[in-house]
Amino acid sequence: MRPKTKIVCTLGPASRSVEMLERLLRARMNVARFNFSHGSHAYHQETLDNLRAAMENTGILCAVMLDTKVPLSPSSPNP
C-alpha cells in the first residue's frame, strides 16, 4: 500500500542544485514547489532544468507545483 502522505519541498537558493535535488528525491520528495513570489522566470527555469536532470540521474519522478504570485489591488485587504 502506498503512503497517503506527500512530501512537498519548496525549492530555493539552498535546494536548487542538481546534487541537492538528487538528495531530496532520494529522501522521497513527492512534490517540488516553485514560489513565483520570489525569483525571476529565468531563475525558476534553471531550477526546473536542474530538477529534470536530477530526476534523469536518479530515475525518480516527482510532481511540480507552481505557486504563482497574485497581484493585490490597492483596495484588497492584505492576506
N, C-alpha and C positions, 0 to 999 in steps of 0.2 A: 504494500500500500504506500502510495506517495504521500509525503507530508503536505498538509494544507497550508502551513506557514510558509511565507515567501520572504526572502531577504532582499531588501531594496537598499542599494547603496547610491548616495548622491556623489557624483564624481566632481572633483575639484582639483586644484593645483597639486595636492599631495597624492592623488589617486588616479592620475590620468596617463601615467607612463605605461608602456606595454608590459613591463615587468610587474608593476603593481597590479594592473588589471588581470594579469595571469594569476597572481596570488589570490585576488578577490574571487575569480572564477573557481579556483581550486578550493576556496573556503565556502563554496556553494552560494555565491551571489546569484540570485534569480533575475533581478531587475536592475539595470543601470539607469539611474535618474540623472537627467541633464536639467539644470536650473538656468533657464534663459533670462532670469533677472540679473544674472552676473555673466560677464564674458561676452565676446563678440561671436558672430556666426562662424567666423574662421576658426576661432578658439574651439568651439564645440565640434566643428567638422574635423579638426585634428584629433580631438579626443575620441570621436566616433571612429575615425580611421584606426586609431590605436586599439580601440575595443575590438574592432573587426580582426585586426592582426592577432590580438590575444586569443580570441575565440578560435581562429585558424590554428594557432600554435598549440592550444590545449585540446581542441576538439570538443570544447564545452560551449554550448549556446546559452544566451540569456536574452531576456526581453529588454527593450529600450523604452523608457518613459520620458517624454518631453514635458517639462513643467514650464509652460510659456508665461511670460510676464503679461499682466493685464494692465493696460493703461488706465489710470484713475482720472476721472474728470474732476475739476475743481469743486463741483457740488456733491460728489460722492463722499461718504464717510470713509475714513482710513480704516483698513481691516485690522 
